């Protein structure tokens, strides 16, 4: 009777899972659904891990002293203050989370097509926008960093986050993302309590997801349904903490330290153009910095699903990666054409600038994995191939190899 009852419950669980997700239950499918849900829901849980940096706005705190000291708060393995040596090509990668996700793909692509062994120094962090890319390069080069190539992948954060987050919260649009939240958690008692609530909820959910693969009965749909319900509860806790923080931020009176100098525009379209020009000037300054130090700079405007006609989104992408009520949608739809036009008029003929917004236009398969801006493995591989091919078309691969060879001979 017990076995029969369990069998009936398992059949019901299998059926329920199929009705909910339109696919049969497996542990891999469950983990995939959870990954999609986390990407979709969590927009502010970065505050649980990030800390203020005196020059760069913010970096990561890995809760590991050895890793923090080695990486200086970036998701990179090679030293940030890298020196040219006889064996490696030093490639500095700057931008936001899309750039950070490209690191390993760029490394593999460089090796595949050129035979070079690049050392990808990732100075990209989720939410970073200009001038954080420019400042990061200046900061580490001032410490003696020697890069051969600088790759900047950006655009989305630069035109969207100041509109959606900074402007709405009454913060200077050129200040780092969530600047008021980062400061007020130290100065505002209520905000500090909300931050602690988020700081507790995020690791709980992370540890829960990490342990799913080891759970007893993980091949059973009963296990999947129960754990999906518990995951939704943990995610709801994070969502509530996020909403409380954002709501409190919008209501609280901000000091000059928290809000920065006020900037007024008669209409929002003027702000879009000011942000785009700020983005373009910052790129020109990086190019000047690179040229003045014997380095090559390459700037890529990242693709985004909300840029009209940039990709024919399939059913899966329309369901998981495109939302009419997503706050990022309208700013991206309005801002991207401005970036594209400014890239043509300001950047294209002055620096190594590439508009990659139409890269995925011929692709029918799924590329976008969330309703913000991120790509799956296929998308990252395509973008990395596009970046490397354009770099090698502009630079002399023989020159790069010759540079490494001369270093080897010197040693």
N, C-alpha and C positions, 0 to 999 in steps of 0.2 A: 504493500500500500504506500509506504514511504517512497520507494523508488518510482512507482507509478505517478504519485503526486508531483515529485520532482521533475519527472519527464514532461508532465502536462505544463508545469510552470515554465520549464525551459522552452517548450514549443511556443507558449504565449510570449515569452521574452524575445525569442527569435522573431516572431511575427511583429511584435511591437517595435523592435529595433528596425526592421525592414520598413514599416509604415512611417517611422520618424525620419529615417535617413535615406530611404530608397536604395538600400544595399544590404547584403547579407552581413551578419555580425562576424567580425574577426577582431582580434586584438589590434592589428595594424589599422583596420578601418576605424576602430574606436579612437586610437591615438591620433589619426588623421583628422577626425571630426573635432577632437579636443583642441588640436593645434589651430584649426580654422576658427574655432570659437574664441580662443585666446587672442588671436590676431584681430578679430572683429571687435571684441569688447574692451580690451585694455588699451586705453589711450593715455592714461596718466600714471600707470604703475611704475614708470621710470623714476618717479620721485622717491621710490623706496630704495633705490640703489645709487642714485647720483648725488654728488656733493659739489659744493661751490669750489671753483678754481679761481685764483686771483686774477688771471689774465685771460682764460679761455671760456669763462662763463661757468662751465661745469664739466666734470669727468665722472667716471664710474668709481665706486668703492666696492671692491670685490670681497670685502670682509676677510682679507688674507694679506697680511703685512708684506710677505715676500712677493706676492703677485702685484700688489699695489706699487711697491717700490720699483719693481722691474718694469712694469708697463706704464707707470705714472698715470694710471686711470684710463688707459686706452686698451681696446681689445686687440693687442698686437703681441707677437712673440719676439721678433727682432728688436734690438734696442732702438729707441726713438732718436737718440743722438748717434746715428749710424755714421761710420767713417768709410770712405771708399777703400776697398781692398781688392786683391787680385782675383778673387773668386766670384764675387757677387755684383749684381746690378742693383743699386739701391733705388727703390721705387716708393715714393711717398704718396699715399692715397688719402685724399681729404674729401669731406662732404658729410652727409647724414647717414641714416641707417642703410639706405640703398647702396651707398658707396661701401660701407663697412661689410655688407653681405657679399660684395664682389671679390674680396681679397684672395681667397683660395682659388676662385675661378680664374682670376687674372694670372696668378702664379702658374697654374696648370697650362693656360693658353700660351703664355710666353715660352714656356719650356717646349710645348708641342710644336709651335711654328718657327721658333728661332734657335732653339737649342740653348738659349741663355738661361741661367739660373737666377731669377730675380729674387730679391729680398723685399717683400712687400711690408713696408712700415705703415701700419694703418693708423692714421691720425683722424679717422672719421668716427663720429659718435651720433647715435640717433638723435634727431632734433637739431643738430648743428646747422647753422645757416651763416651766411656772410655777415660780419667779417670774421667769424670763428675759424674758417679755413685759412684765411690770410694771417690771422694772429697766431694760429698754431704753427704755421711754417716759420714765421718770424721768430717765435719763441724758441723753437728747437734749433733753428739755424744759428741764432745768436749764441747758443750753447756749443756750436761747433758741428752740427749735423751736416753731412755731405750727401746730397741726393743726386742721382743721375737723371731721374725722371720724376716729375710731379704730375699726378693725375687727379683732377677735380671732377667729381660727379655730383651735380646738384641741380637746383632749380625749384623743385617742389616745395621744400621747406622755406626757401627764400621768399616765395610769392604767396604761400598759403598760411603758414603759421603766424606771421605778424597780423594777418587779417582775422583769422579764426580765434587766436588765443590772446595775443598782446593787445590788440585794439579793443576787443571785447572786455578785457580786464582793466583797461585804462593804463596800460604800460607802454612805454615808448616802443614803437614798432621795430626799432633797430636793436633793442636789448635782447639778450638771450631768451630762449623759450622759458616761460614760467618763472621769470625772474622774481616776481613778487612772492610766489609760493615758496621759492627757495630761501628767500630772506625771512619771510614772515614766520616760518616755522621756528626760527630762533627768537623772534621778538614778540610774537603773538601767542598767548597762552592757548587760546582755542584752536588756532591753526596747528600748533605743536601737538596737541592732543589728537587731532585728525590725522596728522602725518604719522604719529605712532600707531594709530589704528591701521593705516595703510601698510606701514612697515611690518606689521605683524601678519596681515592678511596675505600679502604677496608671497612670502616664503612658504607659508602653509600650503598654498595652492601649488607652488612650484615643486615642493617636496612630494605632495600627493601625486602629481602627474608623473614625476620621476619614478615613483614606486609602483605604478600600475603594471609595468611589465613583469614584476616579480610576484604579483599577488596570486594567492591560491585560487584555483578555479578560473583563471584568466581566459580560458578557452570557452567559457560558458557565457551565453547571452545574459543570463541572470546577473553574473558579475558585471558585465558591461552596462546594463541598464541601471543597476544600483550605483555604480561608480560614476556614471554620467550624471545621475541625480545629485550625488554629493559634489561633483565638480561644479555643477550649475549653482549649487548653494555657495560654494567658496567664491566663485566668480561674482555672484550677486553681492557678496560682502565687499569685494574689491570695488565693484561698480558703485556701491553706496558710499564707500569711503572717498572715491574719486569725486562723485557728485557733490558731496558735502564740502570737499576742499575747493572745488571750482565755484560753488555757490558762495562760500565764505569769502573767497578771493574777490568776487565781483561786488560784494556788499561792503567790505572793509575799506576804511579810509586809508590811503596809502601815503607814505612819506616820500620825499624826493628820492631817497635811497632805494625805495622799492619800485617806484614808478618811472624814475628818470625824468628828463625834461619833457614837458608836454609838447606834442607836435600836432598842429591843427591843419586839416585840409577841408576846403569848402565842400568837396564831394569825394566819395571813396575812390573813384577812378583816378584821382590825382595821387592817392596813396599807392595804388597799384603801380603807377608809372614811377613814383619815387623809389619804391622797393626794387623794381626792375633795374633802374639806373644804378642804384646802390650795389646790386648784384653784379652788374657789368663792370662798374668801376673797380670793385674788389678783385675781379678776375684780371683786369688790366694791370693792377698793382702786383698780383702774384706773378704775372708774366714778367714785369720789370724786375721783380726780386729774383726770379729764376735766371733770366738773361744776365743779370749783373753778377751772378755767382756760377756761371758756366753750367747751368742746368737747363733741361728742356721741360716745358710746361704744356699740358694738354687738358682742355676743358670740354666736358661732355654734358649737354643738357639731357637729363634723364627722361625716359618715356613715362607717361602716366595715363591711366585709363579714362580719366575725366577730361582729357584734351580731346575735343570733338574730332571724330573720324580718324583717330590715331590707331584704333584697332576695332575690328568687328567682334565684339565680345560674344563668347558662346554662352550656352545655357548655364553652365557651371559658374562662369565669371559673373553673369548677370545676377545669379543667386547669392554668391559669396563675396564678390569684389566690386559691386556697383550698387550704391544706395542713393536714392533721390534725396533722402533727408540727412545724408552724411554731411556734417558741417564743412568738410574739405571739398565737396563736389563743386559748389559754385565758385569759390575762390580759384580753384584750379582751372575751371572752365573759362573764367574771365582772365586770369593772370597768365596762363600759358601762351596765348596768342601774343601778348605783350612781350614776354620773354623771347619768343621765336622771332618776332620782328626786330627787337633790339639786338638779338644775337646776329642777325643779318647785317644790320646797319652799323653796329658798334664794334663787334668782336670778330666776325668772320674774316675780314681782310687785315686784321691787326695781329691776331694771335692764332695759335693752333686750337680753333674752336670748332666743335661738331654738334650739330643738332640731331640728337638720336630719337626725337619724339615719334618718328614714323617707323622705327625699327621693327615693331611687332605688327605693323599694318597688314602684311600678307599672311600672318599666322592664324590658323583656325583653332589650333589646340589651346588649352588653358595656359596662361602665362601669369596672370595676377592672382595672388593668393589671399588678399585681404582687401577691405574697402578703403584703404589708404593709398598705397603706392608700391608694395613689395611684389617680387617675382618668385616663381618657383625655380627649380633647378634648371629647367629648360631655358627659362627667361634669363637667368643669371649667366648661363653658358653662352647664350646668344649675345648678350650685352658685352661680356668679356671678350668674345671673339671680335665684335665690332670695334671695341676700344683698341685692342692689340693690333688689328689689321690697319686701322687708321694711323696709329702711332708709327708702325713700321713703314707705312706708305710715305710718311712725312720725314722720318728720320732715316739715316743710313745705317742699316743693321750691321754693315761692315764696319762702320765707324764705332758702333757700340762694342762690337767684338774686338776691334782694334784697341779700343780704350782699355778693355779688360786685359788684353794681351800685353799692352805696354805696362800695365800695373804688375802683371806677373813677372815680366822681365826685370822691372825695377826691384822686385823682391827677390 
